[in-house]
């Protein structure tokens, strides 16, 4: 038993290791700079310096070696950035707030809580240009950056519209297929963010590609399957729908039927109120005019409304027909009308 405990004490230091380990080297220019580890939860902010993304920081030793290790990262793959800058504290606060730092160098990679990543100098003795990992997906962003540079060179060779169209079709396919072959939707998102950027010359071609290419919907399916709870998935879903709305605004902006119903009810209500108030106004007007008539003229008015002829009115009020005509002409003037039909319209 004593031998067992001794063996356990001997092996304990070898068993106490961090789950993830990201290490690398910085050049002499950045030897005194702070090195930051960030988790990128927004693929539109892959490149840059964003304080809200920073989860750890360290400094390099005298040989320029730094290391991040621990067990606090998600088990699923995420996009991570390591950047170093030589800004002093005051400059760093201002530059990081804007998302840019002139003295910053960065590298972006894919990793999870069990990944081991090395960032040695490249063959050209440059920092953050090489990613070494057992998982080839870790270096996917560097590969995509290389493909993007090749694409820019191809576009720059011939500047004709025909060349642009052919190269757009070719390189969209190359970038899309690279991520699919890796079986890593996060790598595909890196390419997607590049050619769907609304400030890019490629954005117009991307919208055309979106009309007929099922790739974008299948990418969403892959994200929902592999990263159902990641922020990238919801971000991509929202952006994809927004771009589809641009392509078919009429179908998406169709007004619901109930809006028309409410509008019709409101219009009927307005017309009803207008009719009601006009009717009230006419009634008030006719009452005021009637009150201006003499007693005899009011009798004549009531008999006109009863469809009596002049002769019948004369017999009813015991006057001559000519007197009836005089009363009628007087009430016409007072009521502001010209004939019997107008009188009837005023009081019916």
VOBA-1610 file (N, C-alpha, C; in pm, whole numbers, padded with zeros to 5 digits, always signed):
BEGIN
Unk+00083-00120+00000Unk+00000+00000+00000Unk+00087+00126+00000Unk+00196+00123+00078Unk+00287+00237+00084Unk+00348+00264-00053Unk+00379+00156-00124Unk+00436+00172-00259Unk+00336+00238-00353Unk+00207+00207-00334Unk+00103+00265-00418Unk+00095+00417-00398Unk+00098+00459-00272Unk+00092+00602-00242Unk+00215+00676-00296Unk+00330+00613-00285Unk+00450+00674-00339Unk+00441+00692-00490Unk+00385+00587-00557Unk+00368+00594-00702Unk+00269+00704-00738Unk+00160+00717-00658Unk+00059+00820-00685Unk+00118+00959-00671Unk+00200+00979-00567Unk+00265+01109-00547Unk+00362+01139-00659Unk+00426+01034-00712Unk+00522+01052-00821Unk+00451+01092-00951Unk+00332+01032-00975Unk+00260+01057-01100Unk+00173+01181-01095Unk+00142+01231-00975Unk+00049+01341-00961Unk+00088+01464-01043Unk+00215+01508-01041Unk+00251+01626-01121Unk+00226+01608-01270Unk+00235+01483-01318Unk+00215+01458-01461Unk+00067+01454-01497Unk-00018+01432-01395Unk-00162+01424-01421Unk-00229+01561-01409Unk-00160+01658-01350Unk-00217+01791-01330Unk-00182+01879-01449Unk-00265+01873-01551Unk-00239+01953-01670Unk-00368+02025-01711Unk-00355+02136-01780Unk-00470+02212-01828Unk-00532+02144-01947Unk-00662+02168-01966Unk-00731+02102-02076Unk-00697+02166-02211Unk-00682+02298-02216Unk-00643+02361-02342Unk-00510+02432-02321Unk-00436+02445-02430Unk-00307+02512-02422Unk-00277+02579-02555Unk-00270+02712-02552Unk-00237+02791-02670Unk-00103+02861-02642Unk-00001+02829-02718Unk+00131+02887-02694Unk+00187+02941-02824Unk+00283+03033-02812Unk+00342+03090-02932Unk+00458+03182-02901Unk+00504+03252-03003Unk+00618+03341-02990Unk+00584+03477-03048Unk+00639+03582-02986Unk+00624+03716-03040Unk+00763+03771-03072Unk+00768+03863-03166Unk+00898+03917-03205Unk+00944+04025-03106Unk+01062+04074-03129Unk+01123+04168-03034Unk+01043+04298-03024Unk+00981+04337-03134Unk+00903+04461-03135Unk+00788+04456-03036Unk+00729+04337-03017Unk+00613+04321-02928Unk+00650+04251-02798Unk+00776+04245-02766Unk+00821+04170-02649Unk+00759+04225-02520Unk+00741+04354-02513Unk+00686+04415-02392Unk+00535+04436-02399Unk+00473+04392-02507Unk+00329+04415-02524Unk+00246+04314-02448Unk+00119+04350-02426Unk+00024+04258-02362Unk-00035+04167-02470Unk-00049+04041-02436Unk-00104+03942-02530Unk-00242+03903-02480Unk-00341+03910-02568Unk-00480+03888-02530Unk-00536+03765-02599Unk-00620+03692-02526Unk-00697+03581-02582Unk-00844+03622-02583Unk-00906+03614-02700Unk-01047+03654-02714Unk-01127+03539-02774Unk-01253+03530-02734Unk-01346+03440-02800Unk-01435+03525-02889Unk-01439+03491-03016Unk-01512+03570-03115Unk-01652+03513-03130Unk-01750+03585-03077Unk-01888+03536-03085Unk-01967+03603-03196Unk-01903+03690-03272Unk-01967+03759-03384Unk-01873+03749-03504Unk-01912+03674-03607Unk-01818+03651-03718Unk-01799+03775-03805Unk-01872+03882-03775Unk-01844+04011-03841Unk-01734+04086-03768Unk-01694+04036-03652Unk-01588+04099-03574Unk-01471+04003-03555Unk-01438+03930-03660Unk-01328+03834-03651Unk-01195+03906-03642Unk-01178+04007-03723Unk-01052+04080-03723Unk-01070+04213-03652Unk-00980+04243-03560Unk-00987+04368-03486Unk-00963+04345-03338Unk-00981+04449-03261Unk-00960+04442-03116Unk-01088+04487-03049Unk-01157+04396-02982Unk-01285+04426-02920Unk-01280+04385-02773Unk-01284+04482-02683Unk-01269+04452-02539Unk-01369+04351-02487Unk-01493+04354-02540Unk-01595+04264-02488Unk-01567+04117-02520Unk-01474+04093-02613Unk-01442+03954-02651Unk-01325+03897-02571Unk-01248+03980-02505Unk-01126+03935-02436Unk-01162+03852-02313Unk-01099+03734-02301Unk-01126+03647-02186Unk-01001+03621-02102Unk-00883+03656-02155Unk-00760+03633-02078Unk-00649+03718-02137Unk-00546+03745-02058Unk-00431+03818-02109Unk-00305+03771-02037Unk-00190+03789-02102Unk-00063+03747-02045Unk+00048+03829-02109Unk+00172+03801-02073Unk+00289+03864-02134Unk+00389+03756-02171Unk+00478+03788-02260Unk+00580+03692-02303Unk+00699+03697-02209Unk+00775+03586-02204Unk+00897+03586-02125Unk+01010+03651-02205Unk+01130+03646-02151Unk+01243+03713-02215Unk+01271+03660-02354Unk+01235+03534-02381Unk+01258+03476-02514Unk+01141+03501-02609Unk+01039+03571-02561Unk+00923+03599-02645Unk+00819+03490-02645Unk+00828+03394-02555Unk+00734+03282-02548Unk+00618+03319-02455Unk+00497+03289-02498Unk+00379+03309-02414Unk+00294+03181-02416Unk+00204+03171-02321Unk+00117+03053-02313Unk-00014+03089-02244Unk-00124+03038-02300Unk-00255+03042-02236Unk-00296+02898-02208Unk-00340+02869-02088Unk-00389+02735-02059Unk-00492+02741-01948Unk-00581+02644-01947Unk-00687+02639-01848Unk-00794+02541-01890Unk-00912+02554-01829Unk-01021+02461-01861Unk-01155+02534-01864Unk-01155+02663-01902Unk-01277+02742-01895Unk-01347+02758-02031Unk-01291+02702-02138Unk-01350+02720-02270Unk-01463+02621-02294Unk-01554+02652-02387Unk-01662+02558-02421Unk-01607+02429-02482Unk-01684+02322-02466Unk-01643+02194-02523Unk-01655+02196-02675Unk-01748+02275-02728Unk-01765+02287-02872Unk-01661+02382-02931Unk-01636+02364-03060Unk-01546+02457-03129Unk-01601+02598-03127Unk-01511+02693-03111Unk-01544+02834-03121Unk-01432+02903-03199Unk-01455+03026-03238Unk-01353+03105-03305Unk-01278+03185-03198Unk-01145+03174-03199Unk-01062+03245-03101Unk-00962+03334-03173Unk-00925+03440-03103Unk-00825+03532-03156Unk-00719+03556-03048Unk-00593+03553-03087Unk-00484+03598-03000Unk-00423+03719-03068Unk-00414+03828-02994Unk-00351+03948-03051Unk-00259+04010-02948Unk-00160+04080-02998Unk-00063+04147-02913Unk-00044+04288-02966Unk-00034+04385-02877Unk-00001+04520-02920Unk+00088+04587-02817Unk+00161+04686-02862Unk+00257+04755-02778Unk+00204+04889-02730Unk+00070+04905-02732Unk+00011+05031-02686Unk+00029+05043-02535Unk+00047+05168-02488Unk+00045+05187-02344Unk-00101+05180-02297Unk-00123+05185-02167Unk-00256+05164-02112Unk-00356+05266-02165Unk-00316+05394-02173Unk-00408+05497-02220Unk-00441+05479-02368Unk-00338+05453-02449Unk-00360+05433-02593Unk-00443+05308-02618Unk-00418+05203-02542Unk-00490+05077-02561Unk-00639+05097-02537Unk-00674+05174-02434Unk-00816+05195-02403Unk-00887+05263-02520Unk-00822+05363-02580Unk-00884+05434-02692Unk-00888+05349-02818Unk-00775+05285-02850Unk-00768+05206-02973Unk-00857+05084-02967Unk-00861+05017-02854Unk-00944+04898-02842Unk-01092+04932-02850Unk-01126+05052-02803Unk-01266+05093-02808Unk-01315+05104-02952Unk-01229+05148-03042Unk-01268+05163-03182Unk-01254+05034-03260Unk-01196+04930-03201Unk-01180+04803-03269Unk-01055+04793-03352Unk-00969+04893-03348Unk-00847+04892-03428Unk-00728+04937-03344Unk-00613+04880-03373Unk-00491+04922-03305Unk-00376+04909-03405Unk-00309+05020-03431Unk-00204+05022-03533Unk-00088+04930-03496Unk-00065+04912-03367Unk+00049+04831-03323Unk+00011+04685-03298Unk-00106+04646-03342Unk-00156+04512-03309Unk-00122+04410-03416Unk-00090+04288-03372Unk-00077+04172-03459Unk-00171+04065-03406Unk-00234+03991-03497Unk-00335+03895-03451Unk-00330+03766-03532Unk-00389+03662-03473Unk-00409+03536-03543Unk-00543+03481-03495Unk-00621+03427-03587Unk-00753+03375-03557Unk-00754+03226-03589Unk-00815+03147-03503Unk-00816+03002-03523Unk-00940+02940-03460Unk-00962+02814-03492Unk-01074+02737-03437Unk-01020+02642-03332Unk-01085+02639-03216Unk-01037+02552-03108Unk-01152+02523-03012Unk-01124+02433-02916Unk-01219+02403-02810Unk-01142+02383-02680Unk-01209+02333-02579Unk-01150+02327-02445Unk-01040+02221-02430Unk-01023+02136-02529Unk-00919+02033-02520Unk-00809+02052-02625Unk-00811+02166-02694Unk-00719+02186-02806Unk-00580+02230-02758Unk-00481+02185-02834Unk-00343+02232-02815Unk-00300+02301-02944Unk-00270+02429-02932Unk-00237+02512-03048Unk-00098+02571-03028Unk-00016+02562-03130Unk+00115+02626-03128Unk+00120+02732-03238Unk+00179+02846-03203Unk+00190+02957-03296Unk+00336+02999-03311Unk+00415+02916-03375Unk+00559+02947-03391Unk+00580+03048-03503Unk+00703+03094-03517Unk+00736+03178-03632Unk+00719+03097-03760Unk+00678+03165-03867Unk+00665+03098-03995Unk+00802+03084-04059Unk+00806+03023-04177Unk+00934+03001-04245Unk+00999+03134-04284Unk+00919+03240-04290Unk+00974+03371-04318Unk+01006+03446-04189Unk+01004+03373-04077Unk+01036+03428-03946Unk+00937+03538-03905Unk+00812+03521-03947Unk+00707+03614-03908Unk+00617+03550-03803Unk+00564+03632-03714Unk+00479+03582-03606Unk+00333+03574-03653Unk+00260+03480-03593Unk+00116+03464-03613Unk+00081+03435-03759Unk+00169+03369-03830Unk+00142+03330-03968Unk+00140+03178-03984Unk+00143+03106-03872Unk+00145+02961-03878Unk+00073+02905-03755Unk-00013+02809-03779Unk-00087+02744-03670Unk-00059+02594-03677Unk-00009+02539-03568Unk+00021+02396-03562Unk-00077+02332-03464Unk-00149+02231-03511Unk-00245+02159-03427Unk-00271+02023-03487Unk-00311+01928-03403Unk-00349+01796-03453Unk-00477+01804-03536Unk-00558+01906-03510Unk-00683+01925-03584Unk-00657+02024-03697Unk-00668+01978-03820Unk-00639+02063-03936Unk-00734+02182-03943Unk-00852+02171-03879Unk-00948+02281-03884Unk-00899+02404-03808Unk-00804+02384-03717Unk-00753+02497-03639Unk-00690+02603-03729Unk-00627+02560-03837Unk-00558+02653-03927Unk-00642+02691-04048Unk-00772+02664-04043Unk-00859+02688-04159Unk-00860+02835-04199Unk-00860+02926-04101Unk-00868+03068-04135Unk-00744+03117-04210Unk-00628+03064-04172Unk-00506+03101-04245Unk-00512+03052-04389Unk-00565+02931-04408Unk-00579+02876-04542Unk-00677+02960-04624Unk-00787+03000-04562Unk-00887+03080-04633Unk-00829+03216-04668Unk-00749+03274-04578Unk-00683+03401-04609Unk-00592+03386-04730Unk-00525+03271-04740Unk-00438+03245-04855Unk-00520+03236-04983Unk-00636+03168-04975Unk-00724+03157-05092Unk-00778+03294-05132Unk-00811+03377-05034Unk-00861+03512-05063Unk-00754+03596-05133Unk-00629+03580-05094Unk-00520+03652-05162Unk-00505+03606-05306Unk-00517+03473-05327Unk-00513+03421-05464Unk-00628+03478-05547Unk-00743+03490-05483Unk-00861+03544-05551Unk-00838+03690-05592Unk-00782+03768-05502Unk-00755+03909-05534Unk-00657+03921-05651Unk-00559+03833-05654Unk-00462+03836-05764Unk-00531+03802-05896Unk-00622+03703-05892Unk-00693+03665-06014Unk-00782+03778-06064Unk-00846+03849-05972Unk-00929+03961-06012Unk-00846+04076-06069Unk-00726+04093-06015Unk-00643+04204-06058Unk-00575+04182-06191Unk-00569+04057-06236Unk-00501+04026-06362Unk-00572+04089-06481Unk-00704+04068-06489Unk-00786+04128-06595Unk-00905+04195-06528Unk-00926+04320-06556Unk-01029+04396-06486Unk-01161+04406-06563Unk-01180+04321-06663Unk-01303+04327-06741Unk-01419+04269-06660Unk-01541+04304-06699Unk-01661+04254-06631Unk-01675+04103-06651Unk-01638+04055-06770Unk-01645+03911-06797Unk-01551+03835-06704Unk-01429+03887-06685Unk-01333+03823-06596Unk-01384+03824-06452Unk-01445+03934-06411Unk-01498+03943-06275Unk-01608+03838-06252Unk-01695+03820-06350Unk-01803+03725-06335Unk-01750+03582-06326Unk-01657+03548-06416Unk-01600+03413-06415Unk-01524+03386-06286Unk-01446+03482-06240Unk-01370+03463-06118Unk-01460+03458-05995Unk-01565+03536-05995Unk-01659+03533-05882Unk-01718+03393-05868Unk-01766+03338-05979Unk-01826+03205-05976Unk-01724+03100-05929Unk-01600+03111-05979Unk-01497+03014-05944Unk-01461+03022-05796Unk-01432+03143-05747Unk-01381+03155-05612Unk-01489+03140-05506Unk-01611+03176-05539Unk-01720+03145-05445Unk-01726+02995-05422Unk-01718+02920-05530Unk-01723+02774-05519Unk-01603+02720-05443Unk-01484+02773-05470Unk-01364+02726-05401Unk-01374+02749-05251Unk-01412+02869-05211Unk-01421+02903-05070Unk-01531+02824-04999Unk-01644+02806-05067Unk-01754+02730-05007Unk-01715+02583-04990Unk-01654+02526-05092Unk-01620+02384-05086Unk-01510+02354-04984Unk-01419+02449-04965Unk-01312+02426-04868Unk-01369+02401-04729Unk-01462+02486-04686Unk-01523+02467-04555Unk-01603+02339-04546Unk-01674+02306-04654Unk-01753+02183-04655Unk-01665+02059-04644Unk-01553+02061-04714Unk-01461+01947-04711Unk-01400+01928-04573Unk-01380+02038-04500Unk-01328+02029-04363Unk-01434+01978-04266Unk-01559+01981-04311Unk-01671+01949-04221Unk-01672+02044-04101Unk-01649+02171-04131Unk-01643+02272-04025Unk-01721+02397-04069Unk-01847+02409-04023Unk-01928+02526-04060Unk-01867+02660-04019Unk-01785+02661-03912Unk-01724+02788-03871Unk-01627+02840-03976Unk-01559+02749-04045Unk-01471+02790-04154Unk-01554+02846-04270Unk-01671+02786-04294Unk-01759+02836-04399Unk-01811+02975-04365Unk-01836+02999-04236Unk-01882+03131-04195Unk-01776+03237-04222Unk-01649+03201-04207Unk-01540+03295-04232Unk-01542+03338-04379Unk-01565+03242-04468Unk-01576+03275-04611Unk-01703+03353-04639Unk-01811+03311-04578Unk-01940+03380-04597Unk-01931+03526-04556Unk-01867+03553-04442Unk-01852+03691-04394Unk-01774+03774-04495Unk-01684+03712-04569Unk-01601+03782-04667Unk-01683+03823-04788Unk-01752+03729-04852Unk-01819+03766-04975Unk-01961+03818-04957Unk-02015+03817-04834Unk-02148+03876-04811Unk-02138+04012-04744Unk-02016+04064-04732Unk-01995+04197-04674Unk-02059+04301-04766Unk-02150+04381-04713Unk-02225+04475-04795Unk-02140+04589-04849Unk-02022+04607-04794Unk-01932+04710-04846Unk-01837+04655-04952Unk-01846+04524-04979Unk-01755+04460-05072Unk-01808+04466-05215Unk-01717+04465-05312Unk-01756+04457-05452Unk-01821+04323-05486Unk-01803+04224-05401Unk-01858+04091-05426Unk-02004+04080-05381Unk-02054+04178-05309Unk-02187+04166-05249Unk-02295+04147-05355Unk-02285+04219-05467Unk-02384+04205-05574Unk-02387+04064-05629Unk-02268+04006-05651Unk-02263+03868-05701Unk-02318+03772-05597Unk-02288+03798-05470Unk-02340+03712-05363Unk-02493+03709-05365Unk-02558+03824-05384Unk-02705+03827-05390Unk-02756+03746-05509Unk-02687+03756-05622Unk-02726+03676-05738Unk-02709+03527-05709Unk-02600+03492-05643Unk-02573+03352-05608Unk-02679+03300-05511Unk-02722+03387-05421Unk-02821+03349-05320Unk-02954+03311-05383Unk-02986+03368-05500Unk-03114+03342-05565Unk-03130+03194-05602Unk-03021+03132-05649Unk-03033+02997-05707Unk-02949+02891-05637Unk-02857+02931-05551Unk-02764+02837-05490Unk-02819+02789-05355Unk-02840+02658-05342Unk-02893+02602-05218Unk-02787+02594-05108Unk-02664+02630-05141Unk-02555+02620-05044Unk-02586+02692-04914Unk-02644+02810-04924Unk-02664+02894-04805Unk-02765+02832-04708Unk-02868+02768-04762Unk-02965+02701-04676Unk-02904+02575-04613Unk-02824+02504-04689Unk-02761+02383-04633Unk-02657+02420-04528Unk-02591+02535-04544Unk-02498+02582-04441Unk-02574+02609-04311Unk-02691+02669-04322Unk-02773+02693-04203Unk-02809+02561-04136Unk-02842+02460-04215Unk-02875+02328-04158Unk-02754+02269-04085Unk-02634+02284-04143Unk-02515+02231-04079Unk-02486+02304-03948Unk-02506+02435-03947Unk-02485+02512-03824Unk-02585+02471-03717Unk-02711+02456-03755Unk-02814+02419-03657Unk-02790+02280-03601Unk-02731+02192-03682Unk-02703+02057-03636Unk-02581+02053-03545Unk-02474+02122-03584Unk-02348+02113-03511Unk-02336+02215-03398Unk-02392+02334-03420Unk-02382+02441-03319Unk-02519+02502-03292Unk-02612+02423-03241Unk-02750+02473-03224Unk-02762+02590-03128Unk-02673+02599-03029Unk-02685+02702-02927Unk-02581+02813-02940Unk-02499+02808-03045Unk-02395+02908-03062Unk-02453+03037-03119Unk-02393+03150-03082Unk-02441+03279-03130Unk-02426+03291-03282Unk-02325+03221-03337Unk-02303+03228-03482Unk-02427+03182-03559Unk-02492+03079-03508Unk-02604+03019-03580Unk-02720+03117-03591Unk-02756+03180-03480Unk-02866+03276-03483Unk-02829+03398-03566Unk-02705+03441-03559Unk-02660+03555-03639Unk-02671+03525-03788Unk-02625+03406-03827Unk-02632+03369-03968Unk-02776+03356-04014Unk-02861+03295-03931Unk-03003+03278-03966Unk-03068+03414-03991Unk-03040+03510-03905Unk-03099+03643-03917Unk-03048+03715-04042Unk-02918+03708-04066Unk-02860+03777-04182Unk-02908+03715-04313Unk-02916+03581-04315Unk-02960+03514-04437Unk-03103+03554-04471Unk-03191+03560-04372Unk-03329+03599-04396Unk-03337+03744-04443Unk-03255+03830-04385Unk-03255+03971-04425Unk-03214+03985-04571Unk-03113+03910-04615Unk-03069+03918-04754Unk-03174+03859-04848Unk-03244+03756-04804Unk-03353+03701-04887Unk-03466+03802-04900Unk-03490+03879-04795Unk-03593+03982-04801Unk-03557+04089-04904Unk-03427+04118-04918Unk-03382+04215-05017Unk-03416+04165-05158Unk-03403+04034-05178Unk-03429+03976-05310Unk-03577+03969-05342Unk-03663+03955-05242Unk-03807+03944-05266Unk-03883+04029-05165Unk-03867+04160-05174Unk-03932+04247-05075Unk-04084+04242-05081Unk-04140+04219-05203Unk-04286+04221-05215Unk-04352+04108-05139Unk-04289+03987-05146Unk-04349+03873-05078Unk-04335+03885-04928Unk-04224+03945-04885Unk-04201+03953-04742Unk-04275+04070-04678Unk-04300+04176-04758Unk-04365+04292-04702Unk-04515+04295-04730Unk-04571+04182-04770Unk-04713+04174-04797Unk-04792+04210-04672Unk-04891+04301-04690Unk-04969+04348-04576Unk-05070+04241-04536Unk-05077+04205-04408Unk-05172+04102-04363Unk-05316+04145-04389Unk-05404+04044-04406Unk-05543+04072-04439Unk-05613+04154-04333Unk-05573+04133-04206Unk-05643+04201-04098Unk-05615+04351-04099Unk-05500+04391-04160Unk-05472+04534-04171Unk-05573+04600-04265Unk-05605+04530-04376Unk-05707+04582-04468Unk-05843+04590-04399Unk-05876+04488-04318Unk-06005+04486-04248Unk-06017+04605-04153Unk-05910+04628-04075Unk-05912+04741-03982Unk-05923+04872-04058Unk-05853+04881-04172Unk-05860+05002-04253Unk-06000+05027-04306Unk-06067+04918-04351Unk-06203+04932-04403Unk-06300+04977-04294Unk-06284+04917-04175Unk-06372+04955-04062Unk-06350+05101-04026Unk-06222+05142-04024Unk-06192+05282-03991Unk-06252+05377-04094Unk-06244+05339-04223Unk-06298+05424-04328Unk-06449+05435-04317Unk-06516+05321-04290Unk-06662+05323-04274Unk-06701+05409-04154Unk-06619+05400-04048Unk-06647+05480-03930Unk-06636+05630-03961Unk-06532+05667-04037Unk-06514+05807-04074Unk-06630+05857-04160Unk-06667+05775-04260Unk-06779+05813-04347Unk-06909+05823-04269Unk-06928+05728-04174Unk-07049+05731-04092Unk-07056+05856-04007Unk-06942+05891-03948Unk-06939+06013-03866Unk-06963+06137-03950Unk-06903+06136-04069Unk-06922+06251-04159Unk-07069+06266-04195Unk-07133+06154-04230Unk-07276+06158-04266Unk-07360+06204-04148Unk-07328+06153-04030Unk-07406+06186-03910Unk-07397+06336-03879Unk-07273+06387-03878Unk-07257+06528-03843Unk-07317+06619-03950Unk-07308+06575-04075Unk-07371+06654-04182Unk-07522+06653-04166Unk-07576+06538-04130Unk-07721+06527-04110Unk-07766+06617-03996Unk-07687+06614-03885Unk-07720+06700-03770Unk-07716+06846-03810Unk-07614+06882-03889Unk-07599+07020-03932Unk-07719+07062-04018Unk-07764+06973-04111Unk-07877+07005-04198Unk-08006+07021-04118Unk-08021+06934-04016Unk-08141+06943-03933Unk-08145+07075-03858Unk-08029+07112-03803Unk-08021+07239-03730Unk-08051+07356-03823Unk-07999+07349-03946Unk-08021+07456-04044Unk-08169+07467-04078Unk-08233+07351-04104Unk-08375+07353-04144Unk-08464+07403-04031Unk-08428+07369-03906Unk-08507+07417-03792Unk-08497+07568-03779Unk-08374+07620-03792Unk-08354+07764-03781Unk-08430+07839-03891Unk-08428+07787-04014Unk-08499+07852-04125Unk-08650+07848-04103Unk-08698+07737-04052Unk-08843+07723-04030Unk-08892+07824-03927Unk-08806+07846-03825Unk-08843+07940-03720Unk-08852+08084-03772Unk-08788+08112-03888Unk-08794+08247-03945Unk-08923+08272-04022Unk-09004+08167-04045Unk-09129+08181-04120Unk-09241+08235-04030Unk-09335+08304-04094Unk-09454+08347-04021Unk-09544+08226-03994Unk-09643+08244-03912Unk-09735+08134-03878Unk-09807+08083-04002Unk-09849+08176-04089Unk-09920+08136-04210Unk-09825+08064-04306Unk-09700+08111-04316Unk-09601+08048-04404Unk-09567+07908-04355Unk-09565+07890-04223Unk-09539+07757-04168Unk-09652+07660-04202Unk-09778+07710-04203Unk-09890+07626-04242Unk-09876+07585-04388Unk-09836+07682-04473Unk-09815+07653-04615Unk-09704+07550-04632Unk-09596+07567-04556Unk-09484+07472-04563Unk-09528+07331-04528Unk-09602+07315-04421Unk-09648+07182-04380Unk-09737+07118-04486Unk-09820+07203-04554Unk-09907+07149-04658Unk-09827+07111-04784Unk-09721+07188-04814Unk-09633+07152-04926Unk-09568+07017-04897Unk-09523+06998-04773Unk-09459+06872-04735Unk-09558+06756-04739Unk-09688+06790-04730Unk-09793+06687-04738Unk-09839+06666-04881Unk-09765+06724-04978Unk-09792+06709-05122Unk-09925+06772-05165Unk-09969+06878-05098Unk-10091+06948-05138Unk-10061+07045-05253Unk-10158+07057-05344Unk-10144+07154-05453Unk-10178+07294-05402Unk-10151+07397-05486Unk-10181+07534-05446Unk-10330+07552-05418Unk-10410+07493-05502Unk-10555+07503-05485Unk-10599+07438-05355Unk-10539+07318-05323Unk-10575+07248-05198Unk-10528+07327-05077Unk-10411+07393-05089Unk-10361+07473-04978Unk-10452+07593-04954Unk-10498+07659-05065Unk-10589+07776-05054Unk-10716+07736-04982Unk-10773+07620-05019Unk-10896+07574-04955Unk-10872+07541-04808Unk-10751+07491-04775Unk-10719+07447-04639Unk-10707+07566-04544Unk-10649+07677-04592Unk-10624+07790-04501Unk-10717+07910-04532Unk-10815+07884-04625Unk-10920+07982-04652Unk-10864+08114-04709Unk-10778+08102-04810Unk-10727+08219-04881Unk-10732+08190-05030Unk-10703+08293-05109Unk-10705+08274-05253Unk-10577+08204-05299Unk-10582+08153-05423Unk-10466+08084-05479Unk-10351+08183-05496Unk-10381+08308-05537Unk-10275+08406-05555Unk-10205+08437-05422Unk-10282+08436-05311Unk-10223+08459-05180Unk-10131+08342-05142Unk-10175+08223-05176Unk-10091+08104-05150Unk-09958+08117-05224Unk-09966+08163-05352Unk-09844+08179-05430Unk-09750+08281-05365Unk-09809+08388-05310Unk-09726+08489-05243Unk-09657+08429-05121Unk-09734+08352-05041Unk-09673+08286-04924Unk-09560+08191-04965Unk-09586+08119-05076Unk-09485+08022-05121Unk-09359+08094-05165Unk-09371+08202-05241Unk-09252+08277-05285Unk-09175+08333-05165Unk-09245+08378-05063Unk-09180+08432-04943Unk-09101+08323-04868Unk-09164+08205-04856Unk-09094+08099-04780Unk-08976+08042-04860Unk-08989+08048-04996Unk-08874+08007-05079Unk-08752+08093-05047Unk-08776+08227-05041Unk-08667+08319-05015Unk-08607+08296-04877Unk-08693+08277-04778Unk-08645+08260-04640Unk-08571+08126-04621Unk-08614+08024-04695Unk-08549+07892-04683Unk-08428+07880-04775Unk-08414+07970-04872Unk-08300+07964-04963Unk-08316+07856-05067Unk-08439+07831-05113Unk-08465+07728-05214Unk-08539+07790-05331Unk-08557+07711-05438Unk-08620+07764-05558Unk-08745+07690-05599Unk-08770+07574-05546Unk-08889+07497-05586Unk-08932+07402-05476Unk-09045+07334-05501Unk-09103+07245-05400Unk-09011+07126-05371Unk-08943+07076-05474Unk-08853+06960-05452Unk-08740+06995-05354Unk-08691+07118-05367Unk-08584+07161-05276Unk-08636+07174-05134Unk-08763+07220-05121Unk-08824+07230-04989Unk-08836+07092-04926Unk-08884+06997-05003Unk-08903+06861-04952Unk-08766+06797-04914Unk-08662+06824-04997Unk-08530+06770-04969Unk-08475+06827-04837Unk-08509+06955-04810Unk-08458+07019-04689Unk-08520+06960-04564Unk-08646+06919-04572Unk-08714+06871-04451Unk-08743+06722-04449Unk-08699+06651-04551Unk-08713+06504-04548Unk-08576+06438-04538
//
